[in-house]
Amino acid sequence: MTATGDSVLYLVAEEPALRLILAIFLVLPQYEVQVKLPATLTILGQEVPVTVCSRYTYGKPVLGRINVRVCRKFSDRYNLCQGEEDGVCEEISQRADPNGCISDVVNRVFQMRRAGYEMKIIASAKITEDGTGRSR
């Protein structure tokens, strides 16, 4: 695979019959997804800025649809409410900009004063790559 993510073509010549063997190796480029949240939040804060970016290992941005899930999970599994097994969550789904990123503000009330929840906000993201439909 080349640095640009293109496939590589090899030609092998064998003497004396001069056979040509054509081998094409197509390896799909790998990419990573980075989620950025603020380092700290206040108890009174009701907005959580979220930025998600995805890039191929060779540096180009990944274009596609980015899905983000931001949650404050229950601290005790016996404290689960019906239909809220994951705690308080908000989901965002947007197309990546030309830089392979999305930025948004989650306005969900994460009930920071309420007991029974972990004192942290967790975000996970997945991008569905244009063209291949691969998700990561």
C-alpha positions, 0 to 999 in steps of 0.5 A: 500500500502506498502512502496515499492509500492506493493499491500496489501492483506487482509484476513477477517475470519467471525465466525461461518460459517468461510467465507473468504473474500479476498480483494485486493487493488491495488493503483498505486504509485504516483510520482512527476516531478521536472524541474531545470533551472538556476536561471538567464540567461544573455542577450547574453546567448544562452544555457539553461541547463535543468534537469528533474527528476521524483521519486515515493513518496517512493523514487525510480526513475520513468523510462520512456520517459520525454518530456520537453518544454522550452519557452519564451512567448509573454508578450502581447497577441495582439502581437502574430505571426501566428504559434508562439502563444506560443512564442519561444519554444524548445522541448526535448524528451529523455528516463530517465536514471536509476536515473529517470533523463534527462539533456540537453542543449537547444540551441534555441535562445530565442531572449532575446533582443527582445521586446514583450516577457516576461523576463523569460524562462518557462519549463514544463515537462511530463513523460510517465511511463514505464509499465503503460503508465501513464503520469504526 
